[in-house]
Amino acid sequence: MSAGRDLVAQQRAAQHRIGILALETVPAYIGDRQAEDAGLARLANDIGITTEEILACRRYTIAGDVRAMDGW
């Protein structure tokens, strides 16, 4: 059980770090679709995730709400 919680915690930490990277690339006041066009699609491709995944990480980091990651 503990190993599963550790894996989830590690995944959330990684998603948060990706969100921070996304916010360093495109600030929070820019909407998702504009952020995608402003460089997040390319960043996602460069790090090997989808655009939807990087946008979810960005929303998670902005909101601090894990529900932003639903579906990933």
The 8 nearest C-alpha neighbors of each residue, nearest first, counted from 0:
[[1, 3, 2, 4, 5, 6, 7, 8],
 [0, 2, 4, 3, 5, 6, 7, 8],
 [1, 3, 5, 0, 4, 6, 7, 8],
 [4, 2, 6, 0, 5, 1, 7, 8],
 [3, 5, 7, 1, 6, 2, 8, 0],
 [6, 4, 2, 8, 3, 7, 9, 1],
 [5, 7, 9, 3, 8, 4, 10, 2],
 [6, 8, 10, 4, 9, 5, 11, 3],
 [9, 7, 5, 11, 6, 10, 4, 12],
 [10, 8, 6, 12, 7, 11, 5, 13],
 [9, 11, 7, 13, 12, 8, 6, 14],
 [10, 12, 14, 8, 13, 9, 15, 7],
 [13, 11, 15, 9, 10, 14, 8, 16],
 [14, 12, 16, 10, 15, 11, 9, 17],
 [13, 15, 11, 17, 56, 12, 16, 10],
 [14, 16, 18, 12, 13, 17, 60, 11],
 [17, 15, 19, 13, 18, 14, 12, 20],
 [18, 16, 20, 14, 15, 19, 56, 21],
 [19, 17, 57, 56, 15, 21, 60, 16],
 [18, 20, 22, 16, 21, 17, 23, 15],
 [19, 21, 17, 23, 18, 22, 16, 24],
 [20, 22, 18, 24, 19, 23, 57, 25],
 [23, 21, 26, 25, 19, 24, 20, 27],
 [22, 24, 20, 21, 25, 19, 26, 18],
 [23, 25, 21, 22, 20, 26, 38, 39],
 [24, 26, 22, 23, 34, 21, 27, 29],
 [27, 25, 22, 28, 29, 23, 24, 21],
 [26, 28, 29, 22, 25, 61, 30, 57],
 [27, 29, 26, 30, 25, 34, 31, 22],
 [28, 30, 27, 34, 26, 33, 31, 25],
 [31, 29, 33, 32, 34, 28, 27, 35],
 [30, 32, 34, 33, 35, 54, 29, 58],
 [33, 31, 35, 34, 30, 36, 29, 37],
 [32, 34, 36, 35, 30, 31, 37, 29],
 [35, 33, 37, 31, 36, 32, 30, 39],
 [34, 36, 39, 32, 40, 33, 37, 38],
 [35, 37, 33, 34, 38, 32, 40, 39],
 [38, 36, 34, 35, 33, 39, 25, 40],
 [37, 39, 41, 40, 36, 35, 42, 34],
 [38, 40, 35, 42, 41, 34, 43, 37],
 [41, 39, 35, 50, 43, 42, 38, 44],
 [40, 42, 44, 39, 38, 43, 45, 35],
 [41, 43, 39, 45, 44, 40, 38, 46],
 [44, 42, 48, 40, 46, 41, 45, 50],
 [43, 45, 41, 47, 42, 46, 48, 40],
 [44, 46, 42, 43, 47, 41, 48, 40],
 [47, 45, 43, 44, 48, 42, 41, 49],
 [46, 48, 44, 45, 43, 49, 42, 50],
 [49, 47, 43, 44, 46, 52, 50, 53],
 [50, 48, 52, 51, 43, 53, 44, 47],
 [49, 51, 40, 53, 52, 43, 54, 48],
 [50, 52, 54, 49, 53, 55, 48, 56],
 [53, 51, 55, 49, 50, 54, 56, 48],
 [52, 54, 56, 50, 55, 51, 43, 57],
 [53, 55, 57, 51, 52, 56, 50, 58],
 [56, 54, 52, 58, 57, 53, 68, 67],
 [57, 55, 18, 59, 53, 14, 54, 58],
 [56, 58, 18, 54, 60, 55, 59, 21],
 [57, 59, 61, 55, 60, 56, 62, 67],
 [60, 58, 56, 67, 63, 62, 57, 61],
 [61, 59, 57, 63, 18, 58, 15, 62],
 [62, 60, 58, 59, 63, 57, 27, 18],
 [63, 61, 64, 59, 60, 58, 67, 65],
 [62, 64, 59, 60, 61, 65, 58, 67],
 [65, 63, 62, 66, 59, 67, 60, 68],
 [64, 66, 67, 68, 59, 63, 69, 11],
 [67, 65, 68, 69, 64, 59, 63, 70],
 [68, 66, 59, 65, 69, 55, 58, 64],
 [67, 69, 66, 55, 65, 71, 70, 59],
 [70, 68, 66, 71, 67, 65, 55, 59],
 [69, 71, 68, 67, 52, 66, 55, 51],
 [70, 69, 68, 52, 55, 51, 67, 56]]
